[in-house]
Amino acid sequence: MPNESHLISEYMLGDDILVAPVVQDGAVSRDIYLPRGVWVAGDGQGQEYVGPVTLTNYAAPLNVVPYFFKKTTFEKLKLFSV
């Protein structure tokens, strides 16, 4: 079971996008829990993660809101960007 302290600030946007904003003053990284499934980072790099997994010290400077797509949704969105 993940540490619940960082789960409080994570939320789902619909069924396919997980958002994990930085809420601690001065923080430039955070821990992020990804539930079961394959997730793709929304940072444009396309890094995939297989959950359940906790990403420790995930880079998240003040101007970045970390978010992750379920892989199936990410692949559908790529079809529309052509």
C-alpha positions as MATLAB code, in Angstrom:
seq = 'MPNESHLISEYMLGDDILVAPVVQDGAVSRDIYLPRGVWVAGDGQGQEYVGPVTLTNYAAPLNVVPYFFKKTTFEKLKLFSV';
ca = [
       0.000    0.000    0.000;
       1.418    3.431   -0.912;
       2.166    6.103    1.655;
      -1.105    8.013    1.906;
       0.477   11.437    2.422;
       0.965   12.034   -1.311;
      -2.310   10.357   -2.315;
      -4.277   13.229   -0.810;
      -3.139   15.601   -3.560;
      -3.480   13.191   -6.504;
      -6.711   12.983   -8.435;
      -8.230   11.419  -11.527;
      -9.426   13.654  -14.331;
     -12.109   11.413  -15.786;
     -11.213    7.739  -15.997;
      -7.935    7.982  -17.893;
      -5.807   10.858  -16.604;
      -4.068   11.006  -13.236;
      -2.956   14.455  -12.051;
      -0.390   14.901   -9.275;
       0.274   18.597   -8.621;
       2.975   19.814   -6.268;
       1.280   21.241   -3.192;
       4.218   21.611   -0.816;
       5.723   25.096   -0.734;
       9.202   25.149   -2.287;
       9.107   21.548   -3.532;
      10.642   20.708   -6.917;
       9.737   17.012   -6.853;
       7.153   14.710   -5.317;
       6.226   11.065   -4.916;
       3.478    9.871   -7.247;
       1.462    6.670   -6.928;
       0.246    5.158  -10.201;
      -2.456    2.482   -9.840;
      -2.580   -0.786  -11.752;
      -2.135   -0.440  -15.492;
       0.272    1.078  -17.993;
       0.664    4.860  -17.707;
       2.381    7.375  -19.997;
       3.807   10.608  -18.628;
       2.168   13.704  -20.084;
       5.449   15.605  -20.275;
       5.988   14.939  -23.989;
       8.737   12.354  -23.403;
       6.405    9.339  -23.622;
       7.951    7.500  -20.668;
       5.840    4.472  -19.719;
       5.304    3.151  -16.195;
       3.639   -0.109  -15.163;
       1.555    0.193  -12.007;
       0.963   -0.236   -9.293;
       4.131    1.736   -8.643;
       5.276    4.732   -6.623;
       7.518    7.149   -8.502;
       9.858    8.590   -5.888;
      11.104   12.175   -6.226;
       9.450   12.679   -9.615;
      10.679   16.035  -10.999;
       7.952   18.645  -10.670;
       9.159   22.241  -10.655;
       6.639   24.960   -9.884;
       5.752   25.524  -13.558;
       4.963   21.828  -14.202;
       1.898   19.835  -13.147;
       2.719   16.130  -13.487;
       0.005   14.113  -15.185;
      -0.229   10.646  -16.671;
      -2.491    9.065  -19.297;
      -3.570    5.456  -19.357;
      -1.625    4.024  -22.286;
      -4.741    3.153  -24.297;
      -5.941    6.753  -24.050;
      -2.498    8.104  -24.935;
      -2.440    5.971  -28.093;
      -5.916    7.227  -29.090;
      -4.798   10.836  -28.602;
      -1.746   10.236  -30.822;
      -4.120    9.287  -33.655;
      -5.753   12.718  -33.457;
      -2.433   14.586  -33.504;
      -1.454   13.366  -36.985;
];
